[in-house]
Amino acid sequence: MSSPEPLSARAARLARRAALLAACGALAACGFHPLYGEGPAHEFNRDLAAIRVDPIPERIGQLTANSLRDSFNPTGARVEYRYRLRVVLQSQVSDFALRQDGTASRQLYNVSAAYHLADLAKGSDVFTGVARFNTSYDVGDNEYATIVAGQNAQQLAAHEISEQIRTQLVLYLRREAASQP
């Protein structure tokens, strides 16, 4: 037979629940907005939609530019551009792991992006930043599988680079909006 829970343990449990509930209420009242995940962070944002993304050369650039455009204006709404985003990508593929015969068994794919956000009205850069992503993929005996693995790495890099840029720009735009009277 179990003994009843002591009164002090029950009171402590109730106090913890009340503190957790109060913390949730305080977070909701302070204007907390999550940056990651689905939901409000990926809904339409007029400031993000007002960013024109310049074309970026090469396939990785096309993938990154498309990902940025889709995340800035997911609804495709017509918004007058107020900003211009220029992105310069550098990518590098290098051997990461070698077989005994000296051929690569794994390749490392590095991508870095330097970007500049310019205010079209001012004609000058208002924010700059850097995003980086590294991944690796197997180099097998099947050439087709290696090509597909490299393309997948490129698509993943483009998505991750665009998410990093988007997150940094959201933070910048929120700071700017908060500093305006």
VOPAGU-506814 format. One record per residue (C-alpha): residue number from 1; x, y, z. Coordinates in nm, 3 decimals. Last residue first. Example, Ala and Ser with C-alpha at 12.3 -4.5 7.8 and 13.67 -1.06 7.14 Angstrom:
<pts>
<pt k="2" u="1.367" v="-0.106" w="0.714"/>
<pt k="1" u="1.230" v="-0.450" w="0.780"/>
</pts>
This chain:
<pts>
<pt k="181" u="0.925" v="5.628" w="-3.314"/>
<pt k="180" u="1.159" v="5.401" w="-3.512"/>
<pt k="179" u="1.408" v="5.193" w="-3.309"/>
<pt k="178" u="1.173" v="4.894" w="-3.288"/>
<pt k="177" u="1.126" v="4.882" w="-3.667"/>
<pt k="176" u="1.502" v="4.892" w="-3.722"/>
<pt k="175" u="1.565" v="4.619" w="-3.466"/>
<pt k="174" u="1.293" v="4.405" w="-3.626"/>
<pt k="173" u="1.443" v="4.461" w="-3.973"/>
<pt k="172" u="1.789" v="4.356" w="-3.853"/>
<pt k="171" u="1.658" v="4.043" w="-3.681"/>
<pt k="170" u="1.456" v="3.945" w="-3.988"/>
<pt k="169" u="1.766" v="4.005" w="-4.202"/>
<pt k="168" u="1.976" v="3.771" w="-3.990"/>
<pt k="167" u="1.709" v="3.500" w="-4.006"/>
<pt k="166" u="1.668" v="3.538" w="-4.382"/>
<pt k="165" u="2.044" v="3.517" w="-4.442"/>
<pt k="164" u="2.071" v="3.201" w="-4.232"/>
<pt k="163" u="1.768" v="3.048" w="-4.404"/>
<pt k="162" u="1.912" v="3.132" w="-4.748"/>
<pt k="161" u="2.244" v="2.966" w="-4.660"/>
<pt k="160" u="2.060" v="2.657" w="-4.532"/>
<pt k="159" u="1.847" v="2.623" w="-4.846"/>
<pt k="158" u="2.138" v="2.677" w="-5.085"/>
<pt k="157" u="2.357" v="2.433" w="-4.890"/>
<pt k="156" u="2.088" v="2.164" w="-4.895"/>
<pt k="155" u="2.042" v="2.207" w="-5.270"/>
<pt k="154" u="2.418" v="2.187" w="-5.330"/>
<pt k="153" u="2.455" v="1.879" w="-5.110"/>
<pt k="152" u="2.168" v="1.716" w="-5.301"/>
<pt k="151" u="2.342" v="1.798" w="-5.629"/>
<pt k="150" u="2.665" v="1.641" w="-5.502"/>
<pt k="149" u="2.479" v="1.326" w="-5.391"/>
<pt k="148" u="2.311" v="1.307" w="-5.733"/>
<pt k="147" u="2.647" v="1.332" w="-5.910"/>
<pt k="146" u="2.798" v="1.066" w="-5.681"/>
<pt k="145" u="2.505" v="0.832" w="-5.740"/>
<pt k="144" u="2.546" v="0.877" w="-6.116"/>
<pt k="143" u="2.917" v="0.794" w="-6.098"/>
<pt k="142" u="2.857" v="0.462" w="-5.922"/>
<pt k="141" u="3.180" v="0.365" w="-5.748"/>
<pt k="140" u="3.093" v="0.587" w="-5.457"/>
<pt k="139" u="3.185" v="0.937" w="-5.350"/>
<pt k="138" u="2.992" v="0.991" w="-5.029"/>
<pt k="137" u="2.877" v="1.337" w="-4.923"/>
<pt k="136" u="2.992" v="1.621" w="-4.704"/>
<pt k="135" u="2.838" v="1.936" w="-4.566"/>
<pt k="134" u="2.952" v="2.286" w="-4.476"/>
<pt k="133" u="2.748" v="2.606" w="-4.456"/>
<pt k="132" u="2.837" v="2.969" w="-4.409"/>
<pt k="131" u="2.650" v="3.300" w="-4.393"/>
<pt k="130" u="2.805" v="3.645" w="-4.385"/>
<pt k="129" u="2.656" v="3.985" w="-4.318"/>
<pt k="128" u="2.595" v="4.336" w="-4.433"/>
<pt k="127" u="2.329" v="4.589" w="-4.338"/>
<pt k="126" u="2.237" v="4.944" w="-4.442"/>
<pt k="125" u="2.422" v="4.957" w="-4.773"/>
<pt k="124" u="2.370" v="5.279" w="-4.964"/>
<pt k="123" u="2.131" v="5.429" w="-5.218"/>
<pt k="122" u="1.932" v="5.606" w="-4.948"/>
<pt k="121" u="1.593" v="5.538" w="-5.109"/>
<pt k="120" u="1.696" v="5.192" w="-5.236"/>
<pt k="119" u="1.819" v="5.083" w="-4.893"/>
<pt k="118" u="2.097" v="4.834" w="-4.959"/>
<pt k="117" u="2.131" v="4.490" w="-4.801"/>
<pt k="116" u="2.474" v="4.340" w="-4.862"/>
<pt k="115" u="2.560" v="3.971" w="-4.857"/>
<pt k="114" u="2.869" v="3.756" w="-4.820"/>
<pt k="113" u="2.793" v="3.390" w="-4.874"/>
<pt k="112" u="3.009" v="3.093" w="-4.788"/>
<pt k="111" u="2.973" v="2.740" w="-4.920"/>
<pt k="110" u="3.185" v="2.438" w="-4.833"/>
<pt k="109" u="3.130" v="2.089" w="-4.982"/>
<pt k="108" u="3.349" v="1.814" w="-4.838"/>
<pt k="107" u="3.392" v="1.501" w="-5.045"/>
<pt k="106" u="3.396" v="1.139" w="-4.934"/>
<pt k="105" u="3.560" v="0.826" w="-5.074"/>
<pt k="104" u="3.830" v="1.016" w="-5.260"/>
<pt k="103" u="4.092" v="0.819" w="-5.449"/>
<pt k="102" u="4.436" v="0.749" w="-5.299"/>
<pt k="101" u="4.436" v="0.367" w="-5.343"/>
<pt k="100" u="4.387" v="0.319" w="-4.969"/>
<pt k="99" u="4.067" v="0.522" w="-4.985"/>
<pt k="98" u="4.061" v="0.890" w="-4.902"/>
<pt k="97" u="3.829" v="1.103" w="-4.690"/>
<pt k="96" u="3.754" v="1.472" w="-4.728"/>
<pt k="95" u="3.845" v="1.551" w="-5.085"/>
<pt k="94" u="3.753" v="1.910" w="-5.164"/>
<pt k="93" u="3.458" v="2.096" w="-5.312"/>
<pt k="92" u="3.448" v="2.473" w="-5.282"/>
<pt k="91" u="3.173" v="2.729" w="-5.302"/>
<pt k="90" u="3.184" v="3.106" w="-5.295"/>
<pt k="89" u="2.863" v="3.303" w="-5.305"/>
<pt k="88" u="2.822" v="3.680" w="-5.343"/>
<pt k="87" u="2.476" v="3.803" w="-5.246"/>
<pt k="86" u="2.327" v="4.142" w="-5.327"/>
<pt k="85" u="1.998" v="4.228" w="-5.158"/>
<pt k="84" u="1.812" v="4.541" w="-5.267"/>
<pt k="83" u="1.568" v="4.718" w="-5.037"/>
<pt k="82" u="1.252" v="4.927" w="-5.065"/>
<pt k="81" u="1.075" v="4.720" w="-5.331"/>
<pt k="80" u="0.706" v="4.795" w="-5.381"/>
<pt k="79" u="0.498" v="4.495" w="-5.279"/>
<pt k="78" u="0.289" v="4.269" w="-5.501"/>
<pt k="77" u="0.209" v="3.957" w="-5.299"/>
<pt k="76" u="0.376" v="3.631" w="-5.401"/>
<pt k="75" u="0.240" v="3.454" w="-5.092"/>
<pt k="74" u="0.579" v="3.324" w="-4.977"/>
<pt k="73" u="0.745" v="3.666" w="-5.007"/>
<pt k="72" u="1.080" v="3.662" w="-4.831"/>
<pt k="71" u="1.099" v="3.280" w="-4.808"/>
<pt k="70" u="1.028" v="3.223" w="-5.177"/>
<pt k="69" u="1.265" v="3.500" w="-5.287"/>
<pt k="68" u="1.543" v="3.365" w="-5.065"/>
<pt k="67" u="1.496" v="3.007" w="-5.189"/>
<pt k="66" u="1.499" v="3.126" w="-5.550"/>
<pt k="65" u="1.818" v="3.328" w="-5.491"/>
<pt k="64" u="1.987" v="3.033" w="-5.320"/>
<pt k="63" u="1.898" v="2.786" w="-5.596"/>
<pt k="62" u="2.012" v="3.028" w="-5.865"/>
<pt k="61" u="2.334" v="3.095" w="-5.677"/>
<pt k="60" u="2.410" v="2.724" w="-5.634"/>
<pt k="59" u="2.356" v="2.689" w="-6.011"/>
<pt k="58" u="2.600" v="2.963" w="-6.106"/>
<pt k="57" u="2.562" v="3.343" w="-6.071"/>
<pt k="56" u="2.335" v="3.520" w="-5.819"/>
<pt k="55" u="2.050" v="3.733" w="-5.954"/>
<pt k="54" u="1.963" v="4.031" w="-5.731"/>
<pt k="53" u="1.709" v="3.974" w="-5.455"/>
<pt k="52" u="1.459" v="4.259" w="-5.421"/>
<pt k="51" u="1.358" v="4.311" w="-5.059"/>
<pt k="50" u="1.010" v="4.457" w="-4.999"/>
<pt k="49" u="0.872" v="4.110" w="-4.916"/>
<pt k="48" u="1.097" v="4.106" w="-4.610"/>
<pt k="47" u="0.948" v="4.433" w="-4.484"/>
<pt k="46" u="0.592" v="4.319" w="-4.561"/>
<pt k="45" u="0.630" v="3.994" w="-4.365"/>
<pt k="44" u="0.400" v="3.715" w="-4.477"/>
<pt k="43" u="0.418" v="3.410" w="-4.253"/>
<pt k="42" u="0.736" v="3.215" w="-4.197"/>
<pt k="41" u="0.817" v="3.334" w="-3.841"/>
<pt k="40" u="0.446" v="3.317" w="-3.750"/>
<pt k="39" u="0.423" v="2.943" w="-3.810"/>
<pt k="38" u="0.702" v="2.705" w="-3.890"/>
<pt k="37" u="1.022" v="2.681" w="-3.696"/>
<pt k="36" u="1.284" v="2.933" w="-3.600"/>
<pt k="35" u="1.267" v="3.302" w="-3.517"/>
<pt k="34" u="1.023" v="3.286" w="-3.225"/>
<pt k="33" u="0.843" v="3.611" w="-3.142"/>
<pt k="32" u="0.831" v="3.736" w="-2.781"/>
<pt k="31" u="0.614" v="4.047" w="-2.750"/>
<pt k="30" u="0.646" v="4.072" w="-2.371"/>
<pt k="29" u="0.289" v="3.960" w="-2.293"/>
<pt k="28" u="0.324" v="3.606" w="-2.428"/>
<pt k="27" u="0.652" v="3.557" w="-2.245"/>
<pt k="26" u="0.501" v="3.680" w="-1.917"/>
<pt k="25" u="0.204" v="3.444" w="-1.952"/>
<pt k="24" u="0.430" v="3.147" w="-2.013"/>
<pt k="23" u="0.641" v="3.243" w="-1.710"/>
<pt k="22" u="0.328" v="3.270" w="-1.492"/>
<pt k="21" u="0.215" v="2.921" w="-1.598"/>
<pt k="20" u="0.556" v="2.777" w="-1.519"/>
<pt k="19" u="0.557" v="2.948" w="-1.178"/>
<pt k="18" u="0.207" v="2.814" w="-1.101"/>
<pt k="17" u="0.311" v="2.462" w="-1.197"/>
<pt k="16" u="0.622" v="2.484" w="-0.979"/>
<pt k="15" u="0.415" v="2.613" w="-0.684"/>
<pt k="14" u="0.167" v="2.326" w="-0.725"/>
<pt k="13" u="0.451" v="2.071" w="-0.715"/>
<pt k="12" u="0.599" v="2.240" w="-0.406"/>
<pt k="11" u="0.259" v="2.234" w="-0.233"/>
<pt k="10" u="0.219" v="1.861" w="-0.306"/>
<pt k="9" u="0.568" v="1.789" w="-0.174"/>
<pt k="8" u="0.495" v="1.993" w="0.145"/>
<pt k="7" u="0.162" v="1.810" w="0.206"/>
<pt k="6" u="0.321" v="1.467" w="0.203"/>
<pt k="5" u="0.194" v="1.228" w="-0.065"/>
<pt k="4" u="-0.026" v="0.953" w="0.076"/>
<pt k="3" u="0.142" v="0.624" w="0.158"/>
<pt k="2" u="0.133" v="0.343" w="-0.086"/>
<pt k="1" u="0.000" v="0.000" w="0.000"/>
</pts>
